[in-house]
């Protein structure tokens, strides 16, 4: 099994989109990329730790490739928004790929360069590509948040439309 760690705004959205993909074993929301040696939701939301909300995807590379996950990562958010996704504002919502090895770094940079060369977005891509130093799992109440809190207003207005669009586009990749 391999791991991939992505920050693309709120970790509830990433988890909800990626968890039902063929070849994905698990998706764990958490925090990465900060200076603090500990990370809690409250600390990260204050913006003082430097951590991003991320989802760590454990996957079987024989069923789904890292490059396929990258394609989905770029689809699920707007990589041209600096330190935000929609109304979620702050460095904890930044677009970032935390690579686990040199191959992931090269694939990530190549994919990003291809998107920029093809001018997929009108604005420049601000996605960081950086090595994963430490991953801190989020508190248990964040796990499967969308599934466990379907009536939550944020889930209804932000997560649900994103998940529905994702499932429509990547229906052939779902379990």
C-alpha positions in Angstrom: 0.0 0.0 0.0 1.1 3.6 -0.7 0.1 6.9 0.8 -0.7 10.3 -0.7 -1.4 13.4 1.3 -3.3 16.3 -0.3 -4.5 19.7 1.0 -7.3 21.1 -1.1 -9.4 23.2 1.2 -11.5 21.6 3.9 -10.5 18.1 4.6 -14.2 17.0 4.9 -14.5 17.6 1.1 -11.4 15.6 0.1 -12.2 12.7 2.4 -15.8 12.5 1.1 -14.7 12.5 -2.5 -11.8 10.1 -2.3 -13.1 7.5 0.2 -15.2 5.6 -2.3 -12.7 5.2 -5.0 -11.6 1.8 -6.2 -8.2 1.0 -4.8 -8.5 3.5 -2.0 -8.1 1.6 1.3 -8.7 4.6 3.6 -8.8 8.4 3.8 -7.7 10.0 7.0 -8.3 13.7 7.7 -5.5 15.5 9.4 -2.9 18.3 9.5 0.5 18.7 7.9 3.0 21.3 6.9 3.3 23.4 10.0 6.0 24.4 12.4 4.2 23.3 15.6 5.0 19.9 17.0 1.3 19.3 17.7 -1.9 20.2 15.8 -5.5 20.4 16.9 -8.4 21.7 15.0 -8.7 24.7 17.2 -5.0 25.6 16.9 -4.9 25.0 13.1 -8.0 27.1 12.6 -6.4 30.1 14.4 -3.7 30.0 11.7 -0.8 30.0 14.1 0.6 26.5 13.5 1.3 26.7 9.8 -0.5 23.4 9.2 -2.9 22.7 6.4 -6.0 20.7 6.6 -5.2 17.6 4.6 -6.4 14.1 3.7 -4.0 11.2 3.8 -5.0 8.6 1.2 -3.9 5.0 1.7 -4.2 3.3 -1.7 -3.3 0.1 -3.6 -1.2 1.2 -6.6 -2.2 -1.9 -8.5 -5.8 -0.6 -8.5 -5.3 3.2 -8.6 -2.2 5.1 -9.5 -0.8 8.2 -7.8 -1.2 10.0 -11.1 -4.9 9.1 -11.2 -5.2 10.5 -7.6 -3.4 13.7 -8.8 -6.0 14.1 -11.6 -8.8 13.9 -9.0 -6.9 16.3 -6.7 -6.7 18.9 -9.3 -10.4 18.5 -10.2 -11.7 18.7 -6.6 -10.6 22.2 -5.9 -9.4 25.5 -7.4 -5.6 25.5 -7.3 -5.4 29.2 -8.2 -6.8 30.4 -4.9 -4.1 31.3 -2.5 -4.8 30.2 1.1 -8.5 29.7 0.5 -11.1 27.6 -1.1 -14.4 29.5 -1.6 -15.5 31.0 1.7 -12.9 29.0 3.7 -10.0 31.4 4.1 -6.7 31.0 5.8 -3.4 29.2 5.2 -4.9 26.0 6.6 -7.0 25.8 3.4 -4.1 26.1 1.0 -3.6 23.9 -2.1 -0.7 21.6 -1.4 0.7 18.2 -2.3 2.8 16.6 0.4 4.8 14.1 -1.4 6.0 10.9 0.2 8.9 10.1 -2.1 10.8 11.3 -5.1 8.5 9.7 -7.6 5.5 11.5 -6.2 7.4 14.8 -6.3 8.3 14.3 -9.9 4.8 13.2 -11.0 3.3 16.2 -9.1 5.6 18.7 -10.6 5.1 17.3 -14.1 1.3 17.3 -13.7 1.3 20.9 -12.4 3.6 22.0 -15.2 1.4 20.4 -17.8 -1.7 22.1 -16.4 0.1 25.5 -16.5 1.4 25.0 -20.0 -2.1 24.1 -21.2 -3.5 27.1 -19.4 -6.3 25.1 -17.8 -7.1 28.0 -15.5 -7.0 31.7 -16.3 -4.9 32.4 -13.2 -1.5 30.9 -12.1 -1.6 27.7 -10.0 -0.4 28.4 -6.5 -0.3 24.7 -5.3 2.7 23.9 -3.1 4.6 20.7 -3.7 6.6 19.9 -0.6 7.9 16.8 1.3 5.7 15.4 4.0 7.5 15.9 7.3 4.8 15.0 9.8 1.1 14.0 9.6 -1.2 14.6 12.6 -4.5 12.7 12.3 -7.5 14.9 13.0 -9.8 14.4 16.0 -12.2 11.5 15.7 -15.2 13.7 15.2 -13.8 14.8 11.8 -13.5 11.3 10.5 -16.3 10.6 7.9 -17.7 14.0 8.8 -19.9 14.3 5.7 -21.3 10.8 6.1 -21.9 11.3 9.8 -23.3 14.9 9.6 -25.4 15.0 6.4 -27.7 17.7 7.8 -24.9 20.1 8.7 -25.4 23.3 6.7 -21.8 23.4 5.5 -22.1 19.8 4.3 -25.3 20.6 2.5 -24.0 23.8 0.8 -20.4 23.0 0.2 -19.5 19.3 0.6 -22.6 17.7 -1.0 -22.4 19.6 -4.4 -18.7 18.9 -4.6 -19.1 15.2 -3.9 -22.0 14.9 -6.3 -20.0 16.5 -9.1 -16.9 14.4 -8.3 -19.0 11.2 -8.3 -20.6 12.1 -11.7 -17.2 12.8 -13.4 -15.4 9.9 -11.8 -18.3 7.4 -11.7 -16.2 4.7 -13.4 -13.6 4.9 -10.6 -16.1 4.3 -7.7 -16.3 1.1 -5.7 
